[in-house]
């Protein structure tokens, strides 16, 4: 090499073997870590808003008591635990952004269905069982599934987020911080603004809308739009969420 020549370093391109994390993550740099942070913020916001408004949903059916709050907190934590485990397994087996999209849109549909499910679930409190079990069964029926789907999001976001050059700890800490910030905004927003302005049902529809925004936030930013059946699922849950919200407004009293 001559004295005046410049040396260049060519970075190796990860092999593109469909379905592997190494192949897929190279395309996710276009999505950017900021988008994953925003997704964590919205998911944390939705989770804590749902947990607080759930007491207003359960109150007319089971009453406002220590039993109800114990059931709400316990079922929410149970859903998060199962969701974290299942989300980690799912994203390890299929490391694609469409998995985040499906979990978020599925949670949106279930949250929008809560008002109708609550009306249908009133007989649970009339079962010949201790009030503690009836209260827990009612909350489990209403809120376990959406809590589990929300719990799936953090391990999925962590798995697919572009990793900082300093390592996994920085990425995990960053996403957890934004998740916590979203949760804090959800707590104060729900307690001080949302329920008093929108009511319980309006707050639930706001959560569902937030989760749909989160879904499309990732769907349209990623080159991987999923298979045809996965795209049908996404649009189906979107229209289903809108339809079930509209039906609730017509069928249920304010």
URMO-V218410 format. One line per field, one symbol per residue. ss: DSSP state (@ for helix, = for strand, . for the rest). A space follows every 50 residues. Layout:
BEGIN
ss: ???
END
This chain:
BEGIN
ss: ....................@@@@@@@@....@@@@@@@@@@@@@@@@@@ @@@@@@@@@@@@...@@@@@@@@@@@@@@@@@@@@@@@@@@@@...@@@@ @@@@@@@@@@@@.@@@@@@@.@@@@@....@@@@@@@@@@@@@@@@@@@@ @@@@@@@@@@.......@@@@@@@@@@@@@@@@@@@@@@@@@@@@@@@@@ @@@@@@@@@@@@@@@@@@@........@@@@@@@@@@@@@@@@@@@@@@@ @...
END
